[in-house]
Amino acid sequence: MSLRKLAVSVAMLVAFAGAPVRAETPGISESEIKVGATFPFSGPASPLSNTGKGLIAYVHSVNDRGGVNGRKINLITYDDAYTPPKAVEQTRKLIESDEVAFLFSPLGTPGIGATIKYVTAKKVPHLFVVSGVTKFTNFNEFPLTTTGLPSYNTEGKIYAKYIAQTAPDAKIAILYQNDDLGRDFVAAFKETLKADFDKKVVTSAYEVTEPTIESHVVTLKASGAQAFLVAGTPKFAAQAIKKASEIGWTPLTIVNYVSSSVSATIVPAGADKAVGVVVATITKDPNDKKWADDPGMKWYRAHFEKYLPGADIGDNNYLFGTQQGQILEQVLKQCGDDLSRENIVKQARNIKGLVLPTLMPGITINTGPGNSMAYTQLQLQRWTGSSWEQFGGVLSADTN
C-alpha cells in the first residue's frame, strides 16, 4: 500500500513538473482565482463584518470590469462568529474542501490566532489579515502572512506617548479585550512607560462573551484615572464611552482604530457623549464635509451607491473593506500570469507607494522584506460632536 502511494506521488510530481504554473496552484484556472476569508457575520463582533461586505462589494466591481489579468475573483466567505473553534472549522473548509488559492482578509484576532499555524503548515498564503497583533508580523514564524492593520504595538505606543505629552502626570486606565488584541496595547504602554507603568496604569480586562462592560468602567473611574484607553471592538467601545458619560467621568479618552467607526461606535455611544474622544486613523470619514470635494471620496461615494446600496456609508468598516479589495486587486495585478503561491506571497510583500483614494493624505502602503504590514502610519484625530478633526502630523512606526 505504501509503495503504491509512493508511486502515485512520484507520478504526480513528474506530471506537475512540466505543467503550467496555474495548473499546480489550487483554486486557479484559466478563468478564475478562488480566494477565501472568514468574517464575524454573527456574534459579539458582528459590526466588524461590514469589512467583509465592503471587500465582497469591491470584488464584484472588479469582476464587472472583467477581473484581473483576464480572471474573475471567486471570493468565498464564511461566518466564524468571532469564535476560534468556528474559525478553525471554516478555514479548514476553505483550504481542504473549497481549495482556495489563498486566504485574504480573514478578520478577528481570536480566529486568526487559532488558525495561523495550521494555515502556515498547509503552505497557504495568508494575506492582509485584519488584525494588528504584533506576533502575526513575525516573518520567521509566519512566512506566509501579511497584516492589513497597523500593528497594535505601534498604535499603542502612539497613544502612550500622546498621553505622556498631553497629560504627563495623569493616571491611566486601560480597558482591554482579554486576547492578543488587548494585551498588545497593554504591552505597548509597558514598553513606552517602562518603570512608570506600575505607578501610573490600572487595567481591566473583559471577555467578548460579556454582555456589557459597564461594571469595568465604574471600577476604573474609582481608580481616579484622568486618561482612559479602550482597546477592543466597537460594541464595547460604545458602551464604555456611554457609561463614562453617564457616571460623570470625563478623562482624556482614547479608543483604538478598530473601534473608530462613527456608525458602529460613536452613534451608539451618543455623538454628544463622545466629544473629545481621540483615535488614530488611516482613513477619511465619508460623512465629513471636509472631504465633500475630495476626488477620492467622490469616487467612493459613487462606488458605494452602486455596490452597497442601502448600507450606511458612515460605517468605516465598509470603507476599510473596500481598501482591502483594492490591495487584493493590486497584488493580483502584480502577479501577472504567475499565480504560484510563492509569487502571490512575494508580490504581497512587494507593494511600493500604493496610494488609495480613501486614505488620509500622506499615508501610503509599502511592504517589503522587512515589513509585512500594509500600514505603518497613523493620523491622530479628535471627535468634535459632529465630525473628526485631525491634529498633528502623520506618525509612523519608524518614529514611535
Helices and strands as residue ranges (DSSP letters): H 2-17, H 21-24, E 32-39, G 46-49, H 50-64, E 72-79, H 84-92, I 93-97, E 102-104, H 109-121, E 126-129, G 134-137, E 145-147, H 152-166, E 172-177, H 180-193, G 194-196, H 197-200, E 201-206, H 214-222, E 227-231, H 234-246, E 252-255, G 257-259, I 262-266, H 267-269, E 278-281, G 289-291, H 295-307, H 316-335, H 341-348, E 377-383, E 388-390, E 395-396, G 397-399
